[in-house]
């Protein structure tokens, strides 16, 4: 029998499915409005068929500008996006629209340069040099184009896999330089922007909203929290598997609104680490005075965290993600984790009790490779849940080679439960496929991808 709580969960889940589509639709509607305003301001002046190509180039620039502003908004950590759409879907949308933005920007520049050369009777190189030297804002736009091309080149999957995260991140910051270089020529060169009126206010509103969100939620809010809560590292605890748990304490930490299952972007403000912010999940339920994260060494940054000194100040962005109990829609749940993916699962267990069935599945190569397993065992017993610890070498599926099977073999009635999955990407894909094959609704399969 469906309870009132479960019916509300289903309704809430249905509402959430509208947010990602609605957000993307709003972006494309803004692009359409921008093109319409360009045409209304005289952008469709056709003296010869070839003029259509020039108009197309202008329209592509308009669409590219809207998509580029969408990138700024999507990386702003604005809670009205992160807590409704979710970080993984926001990241996927950012990646997809970002690629289109840069491709359209390159097409816009190529068409406008080519058509200007045609109208003026110049060669392409001569036209490019003339444009660069004619006005500072056109020179800035060409420099911006170079920055966008560098970002696109390093975002190609085969290139990105060869780059360290830190190197890729530095290159990706060129997007901000590119946007800053492109803005002046939009307002000073194009009549759509320069002549004022509805178009000018439309673009002013877009720029203000996008960059305002970025400044508020990426800079002002973290600085305000740093002053108000004074978060500092209070304890650094090495674990047997090589991971390290870091406890951060401060004033009124519950005011941050963090929930078990969420993650934050952590920046440790000492001389070695202040330049970098990295995403780590909460590994314990937040309290009024503390937050805890648990990190496994996997790169230069994470390997150095064991040397954090107590008292180090911490700037944190978030909380981020919707990998929480509030995303549930069914009766009962299954928590599936591998490796350091146990951290949000362990935190979520603190809010479980025996009122609904709960099964926890932990996958690791061996006991020494299972961080926080002792805490998970204690919480499972307290919540009256079931625990399956799957140790052993990899097989053909997400389970160990010597223990083939799947969710249906481990969880009775899995099709009616919510399934939360956290672990390496390929492994989590296999668990998700298994859950769907068992009849779990897609909306009841929950993941949070830390993509870059």
N, C-alpha and C positions, 0 to 999 in steps of 0.2 A: 504493500500500500504506500502510495506516494505521500510524503508528509508536506506540511506547509513550508518547512525549511527547504526541502528538495525542490518544490515548485518555484520558490523564489530564486534558488540557485540557477535553475534552467532559464528563468526570465532574465536574470542578470547576465548569464552567458550569452543569450541571444542578443541582448543590447550591446555587449562588448564586440560581437562580430561585425556590427555596423561601423565601429570606429575606424579600423584600418581602411576599409573601402571608402568611407566618408571623407577621411583625411586626404586620400589620394585623389578622390573626385574633386575636392575643393581646390587642390593644387592645379588640376587641369582646367577647371572652370576659371580660375584666376588667369591662367595662360590665355584662354579664349577671350576673356575680357580685355586683356592687354592687347591682343591682336586686333580686336574690334575697335578699340580706342585709337590704335595706330591707323587703321583704315579710315576711321571717321575724321581724323585730323588731316586727311589728304594723302594718305599713304598709297592710295590706289589711283595713281595718275599714269595712265597707259597711253603714251603717244605712239608706241610701236610694240609689237608682240614681245620683243626682247626685254621690255620694261617689266614684264611679269616676273622675270628672273630676279631683277633687283628687288621687287616687292617681296618675293619669296625669301630672299636673303634677310630683309628687314624683319619679316614675320618670324623666321627661325631665331633671330637674335632676341626677339621679345619672349618667345617660349623658353629659350635657354636662360634668359635672365630670371624668369619666374622659377624655373627648376633649380637654379643656383641659389636663389633665396630660400627655396624649400630645404636645401641642404643645410643652410645656416639654422633654420628653425628645427630641423630634425636632430641636430647635434647640440641643441641648446639645453638639453636635460629638463625641458619644461615639464612640470608634473602633469599638466593637462594633456600631454602626449604620452609620456612614459608610463603613467599609471592607468591609462585607458587603452592604449594600443599595445603596450609591452615593448621591452627593449629589443627583443629579437626581431619582431615585425618592423619596428622603427628602423633597425639596422638594415634589414632587407630592403625596405623602401628607400632608404638613403642610398644604398648601393645601386639599386636599379635606376632611380631617377638621376643620381649623380653621373652615371655613365651617359645617359641620354643628354644631360645638361652639357657635358663637355663635348660630346660628339656634335650636338647642334651648334654649340659655340664655334667650333672649328669650321663647320659648314657655313655658318653666318659670315665669319671672317673671310673665308675663301671666296664666297659668292660676291660679297661687297667689294673686296679688293679686285676681283676679276672684272666685275661690271664697271667699277670706277676706272680701271685701266682701259676698258673698251670705250667708255664715254670720252675719256681724255686723250685717247690715241697713244697710250703708253704701253710699255711692256710690264709684265707682272712684277718683276724685281724693281723696276724704276718706280712703279706705283707704290709698292710697299715702302721704299725708301722715302718717297715724297710724303706719304701719309705719316711716317714716323717723325719726320722733321717739320711737318706743317704746324703741329700744335702739341703741347705737352700732354694733353689728355688722350690724344690718339696714340702717342708714344707709350703712355701708361697702359692703354688697352692692348697694344701689341705685346708688351712685357707680360701682361696678365695672361694672354693667350699661351705664351711659352710656359708659364706656371701651370696652367690647366693641362697642357699636353704632358708635362712631366708627371702630374698626378695620375692621368689616364694610363700612361705607360707603366707606372709602378703598381697600378691596380689590377693589371692583367694577372690572372691566377698563376700562370707559370712563372711570372717575374716575382709576384708577391711571396710565393713559397720560398724563394731564395733569399729574401730579405729578413733581417732581424726585425722584430716588432718596433724597436726603438728607431731604426733607420726609416722604416716605412712611415711611422708616425710623423717624423720630422718632415719628410717629403709631403705628406698629406696636409701639413699646415700651410703649404703653398696655396691651397684653395682660398684661404682668407686673404692672402696677398693678391691673388688673382681677382677676387671680387672687389677688393679695394681699388685695384687698378682699372677695373672695368666700369665702376660706378660713374666717375666724372664724365666720360664720353657719352654715357646715356643721357645725362641731364644737360650737357653743354653742346652736343653735336646734333642729336636727333630732334626734329621738330616736335615729335610726340611728347617729349619731356620739356623742351626748352620754352614752348609757347604757353605754358601754364594750363589752367582749366582743369577739367575732370581727369585727364590723363596724368597731369603732374601730381594731383592729389592722390590718385590711385597708386602711383608708384611710391610716393612719399609714405603712404600708409603701409605698403608692403615692406619697404625697407625698415621703417620704424618698428613694425611688429616683429620682423625676423631678427634684426640686430638688437632690438630691445630685449627680446627673450634671451638671446645669447648673453648679453651683458648682465642681465639680472640673475639668471640661473647658473651661469658658468663662472661668474666672477663675484657679483654683489652678494648673493645668498651664501656661498661658501665663506666669504670673508666675514659676513655678519654672524654666521654660525660659529666661526672660529672665535670671535669675540664673546658671543653669548654663552656658548657651552664649554669653551676652553678644553676641548678634547685632547688627551695626552695618553701616550702608551704607558700603561701601569704594570703590565706583566708580559713577558715573552717566555713561552713554555715549549721547549723542544719535545717532540713526540717520537716514539720508537721507530716509526717508519721514515723518519727524516723530515716530516712536516713540522710546522711550528704554529702554535696558537698564540695570537696576539690579542690582549685585552686592552680596550681603549675606554678610559673613564672620563667623565666630565659632568657638568651641571645640567640637570633636566634633560637627559639624553632621550627620554621617552617623547619629548616634544618633536623630535625628528620624524616621528611617525613610522619608523621602520617596523616591518613585520617579518616573522620567520619565513625563510625562503627567498627573501629579497637580497640584493647585493648593493654595494656602494663602490664608488671610485675613490680609492684611498691615496692620499699624498702625504708622505711622512716628511716633515719639515726639518730634516737635518742636512748637513752639508753634502752627503752622498746621494740623497734620494729626493730632494725637494723638486727637482725638475720633472719628475714622472708621476703620473697618476695611473693606477691599475685597478681593474675590477676584481673584487673578491666578495664571495657570498658571506653572509653572517652564518656562523657555525653554532650559535646559541641564541635563544630567545632574548631580545633586547630587554634591558631593565631600565629603571629610571636613572641609573648612574653609569651604565656600561654597555658596550657592544663588544662582540668577540668575532674575530675572523680566524680561519685556519688556512694556511698556505703550504702547498707542496713545492719544493724547489724544482723549477723547470727551465730557468733562464738566469741571466746575470742578475736581474733585479730581485727575483724571488730567492735566489741563493744567499743574498745579502741580508735578508730580513731577520735571520737568527741573531744578527749583531745589533739589532735595534736597541737603543738605550732607553730604559724607563725614564719618563719625563719628556720624551720627544713629542712635540706638538703634531697634531694630525688635522689636515683639512680633508673633509669628506663630502663628496657630491652624492645626492640621492636622498632617500632610498630609491632604487630603480627596479623595474620588472614587476610582473604580475604572477610570478611563480609562488603563489600563496594559497592558503585555504580559501580565501575569498573568491578564487577562480573556480572552485568546485561546482559540479552540477549534479552529481549522483549520490547514491547512498554507499558509503564506504570508500576506501581509497587504497591504492597500491603505490608505495614509494620505492623506486628502483634507482640504485646508485652504483657507480663504478669509480674507483680511485678517489680523488679529491672531490668528486661530485657528491660525496657523502655529506658535505658541509650544509647545504640548504635542507637536505633530507633530515639530518640530525636536528636542525633547528625546528623544522616543522613538527617533528615528533613531540616536542614539548607541548604542543597544543592539541594532541590527540588524547582521547580517553576511550573507555570501553563502550560508549554509547553507539558507536558505529564500527563495523569491521575494518581492520587495518592490517595490511601485510607489507613487510619491509623486506626487500631483496637487495643484498649487498654482493657485488661482484668484484673480485680481486684475484691476482695471481697467487697470493699466499697470505698467511696471517700477518706477516711482517709488512705487507703492502696494503693494510687496511687501517687507515687513520680513523681515530675516534670510535673504533668498533666497540670498545668497552663501554663508552657512554651510550652508544646506540642500544646495546644489549640491556642496559639498565632502564632506558626510557621505554623500550619495547615491553619489558616486564611491567613497568608502572602503568602503561596504557592498555595492557591486556591485548597486545597485538601479536602477530605471528612474525617470525624472523627466519629468513633463508639466507645463509651465507654460502656463496658459491665460489669456492677456491679451485684453482687449477689453471693449466695452460689454455690458451684460446683454441676454440674449435671452429666449426663452420658457421655457427650462429653466435648469439650474444652470450650463451651459456658456456661453461667449460667443456673442453673436448671430451672428458670422461663422464660428463653428466648432461647429455643432450636432452632436449625438451624445450619447454617454453612457458609462458605465463599461464596457459590453461592447465598445465601440469602442477603448477605451484600455487595457484590462487583459485579457489572455488568461486564461481560466479563472477569472474573478472569482467565480463562484458557489461555489468551494471555498475562498475566502480569508476572513479577517476584514477588515472594513472599519471604519476609525476615521475619524470625521467631526468637524470642529471649524470653526465659522464662524457667521455670522448665522443666526438661527432659521429664517426662511423658506427661505433657501438650503440649509441643512442638512436641512430637511424634504424638499426636492426630491432631494438626493443620497441620502437614506435610501430614499425611494420608488423611485429608480432601482436601488439595490442590491437591494432586495427583489424587484423585477421581474426582475432578472438571476439570481434563484435563490439569493441569499445568505440563509442562515437568519437569522431575526430575532435569535437569540441571538448571532450573529456580527457584528451591526451595533452599533457602540459609539459612544455620544455622551455628552457631559456638558453639561447645560444650566445656565447661570448664571441661574436664574430669580429674580425677586423680586416 
